[in-house]
């Protein structure tokens, strides 16, 4: 039985990727480490700040794939250190944020154990265009649309 979805309405054309995104977010476990803040900077800006005490800049990797921003870190430990008590764990982490369309990372800096990522949302100018009515599609154009559809289904599997 198919489940009912907000995006199953015929008025939402091409929004199936949002449904997959919501599904993946609901399945992801919320990890509180490292602690972070998200600030609104002006009308179109954001700043994500992660508290990364004990990390070095060289041990932090930031990547963006499509709309997914990932920050990974791994602390190096001294293999020769002998601890009487170890209350500060050397941890690794991976923190992922899903960015809306049009949001991009402009810069990142690391200072005093805080990683700051500055993001900017591009303004949508609300383009309006007139669409001409053409003659019916040729068989070749129809097959191109169908091949696009089948490749999307293959990627979902």
Secondary structure, DSSP 8 states (H G I E B T S, - for coil): -----GGGSTT-TT-HHHHHHHHHHHHS-----S-EEEEEETTTEEEEEEE-TT--GGGEEEEEETTEEEEEEE----TT---S---S---EEEEEEE--TTEEEEEEEEETTEEEEEEEE-------------S---HHHHHHHHHHHHHHHHHH-
